[in-house]
Amino acid sequence: MVVKYLLLGALRSMQLQWPAADFDVDAERRRVEAS
């Protein structure tokens, strides 16, 4: 359980440094289905 909390804390702190997502889920789904 301790490891889980450490990982969650690390992930949360990392996410603060990531740029805002401009990922269009629907567009990617259509692209994958078309291929």
C-alpha positions as CSV (number, residue, x, y, z in Angstrom):
1,M,0.0,0.0,0.0
2,V,2.8,2.4,0.8
3,V,4.3,1.9,-2.7
4,K,0.9,2.7,-4.3
5,Y,0.8,6.0,-2.4
6,L,4.4,6.9,-3.4
7,L,3.7,6.2,-7.0
8,L,0.5,8.2,-7.0
9,G,2.3,11.1,-5.4
10,A,5.1,11.0,-7.9
11,L,2.6,10.8,-10.8
12,R,0.6,13.8,-9.5
13,S,3.7,15.9,-9.1
14,M,4.8,15.0,-12.6
15,Q,1.5,15.9,-14.2
16,L,1.8,19.5,-13.0
17,Q,4.8,19.9,-15.3
18,W,3.1,18.5,-18.4
19,P,1.7,20.8,-21.1
20,A,-2.1,20.9,-21.5
21,A,-3.4,18.0,-23.6
22,D,-4.7,18.8,-27.1
23,F,-5.6,15.2,-27.7
24,D,-8.9,14.6,-29.6
25,V,-10.1,11.2,-28.6
26,D,-12.9,11.0,-31.2
27,A,-10.6,12.0,-34.1
28,E,-8.0,9.5,-33.0
29,R,-10.6,6.7,-32.7
30,R,-11.8,7.5,-36.3
31,R,-8.2,7.5,-37.6
32,V,-7.5,4.1,-36.0
33,E,-10.8,2.6,-37.3
34,A,-10.1,3.8,-40.8
35,S,-6.6,2.2,-40.9
